[in-house]
Amino acid sequence: MAEFTHFNEEGRAKMVDISDKPETARTALAHSSIIVSKEIYDKITNNEMKKGDVLAVAQVAAVMAAKKTWDLIPMCHPIPLTGINISFSWEQEPDENYRLMIAAAVKTTGNTGVEMEALTAASACALTVYDMCKAVDKGMVIGPTYLVEKTGGKNGDFKRNERVTL
């Protein structure tokens, strides 16, 4: 089981010991999206949703989720994040729906990466949009959610060359 770092001698899951890994600058960028109806798009962009400013609340939820990733994902380490940025853009779909594109960028200087924090932030952001808009239409579709790029660490950098679509 030596090649599987997340298993102990008994073959059971363990949190990896990162104490001997060097501290380096690390970043991760994750994307997610949520497809909404024109009615929801109009209400969000005109700030007419009854629960409030959807994108502002979703952005705060994403930041909070990134900071609490270690509480949600069992084998993640609690790490000090040095930066979190959430950005949004809209795309019109062919069927008159709209896709809210979510980008979550996370940074740290430490001995483990921030991919899970970026993915958690993007996911929580999309889920928060769903929660705030579900009274208008429960037919929203979340995803795909994926890692776009990461830098730093022993395994080196990663950069996805294509956009992932459903």
N, C-alpha and C positions, 0 to 999 in steps of 0.2 A: 504494500500500500504506500510505499515511500513516494511514488510519483504523484499521488493524490494528496496535496498538502492540507486539505480540509477534512482528512480522516485521521483518527488516532490509531494506535496499534491494534485496537479491537475492531477496526473498521467502522467506527461510529464518528459522527460529525464532531468537529472541534473548531474553535476560533483559532486561526493561524497566529502564531507568535511573530509579531513584526518588530520586536525590540532591537534586532540586529540590522534592520534595513536602514540605509542612509536616508536622511531627510533631504528631499528635493522639492522643487516647485512642481506642482501637479495641477492640471486643469482637465475639465471634461465639459463637453457640450452635448446635450441630449435634446431631441425634438419629440414632440407629440402633437396631436391635433384633435379637434372635435368638429364634426360636421353638424351644423345647425340649420334650421329653417330660415327662410327670409324674414319671417316675423321675429324670430329671436335675434337675428343679425340686426334688424332695424332697432329693436328695443335695446340691445347692448350698445350699439353705436350712437344712439340718441339718448343714452342714459335714462331709459324709461322702465327698466326692470324693477319690479316692486321690492326686491330684496336689496337693491342698491347698485353701486358701481361694480359690475361683474368683474371686469378686468383688474380693478384695484384689489378687490377681495381675493381673486384667484392668484394674483401676484404675491400677496402676503402669505397665502396658504402655501404657495410653492417654496418661498423662503423658509417658512416654519418647517415644512416637510424635509427640506434638505438638511436642516439643522438637527432633525430628529430621526434621520435615516437609521441610525444605530439602534433606536428603540423599536423600529418596525421590521428590519431585516435581521434575523437572528445572528448571522456570522459577521456583520459589519462592525467595524471598530468606531468608537466615539472619537471624532477627529475635529480639531479646531478649523473651521472654515474661514478663509480670509476674504472671500468675495462670493457673492451670488447675484446673478443678474437674470431677470426674466424679461423676454421681449415677445411681442405679438405682431402678427400680420394676418391679413384676410386674403382669401382667394375665393373667387366665385366658382362653384361647381357647375358642370354641364346641366344639371337638373334643377337649377334655380336655388339650390341650397348654397350655403357658404361654409368654408372650412377656416376655422381659426387655427393658425399655425403658432405653436408655442416653442420657444427656444429657451433652454435653461443652461446657463453657463455657471460653473462652480470652480473655485480655486482654493488651494491650500498650499502650505509648505509643510511637508510631513513625510512619514514613512509608509503611507498607503495612499492609494488613488481615490479619486472622487467620482468615479463613474456612477456608482450606485446613488450617490447624493444627487447628481444631475438627473438621472432617470427617475428618481423618487420625486424630485421637484416638478419635473414635466408631467408626471402622472397625476400628482396631487392637484396641479393647476387645472388640468383637463377635468378631473373629477369635481373640482369646485365649480367650474363653469356649469357642468351638468347639474349639480345640486342647486345652483342659483336660478337655473332656467327650466327645471323639470316641470314646474307648474304650467308653463306655456306649452311644452311639447316634450314628451318622454322618448321620442324617436331619435334623439341625438346619437351619434356614433363616435366613440373615442378611438383614436389610434390611426396609424401605427405609432408606437413609441419606440425609439431606438437611439443608440449612441451614435453621434455624428463624428466626434473625435475625442481623443484624450492625449495628454502629453505627460511626460515624466515617468519615473519608475524603471525598474529592472527590465520589464518587457518592452520598453521603448514606446514610441508614439504610435497612434492609430488614427487613420483618417478614412472615413467612408467616402468613396468616390461617386456614389450615386444617391439620389433621394429615394427613400423607401415610400412606396404608395400602396394603398389597398386595392 
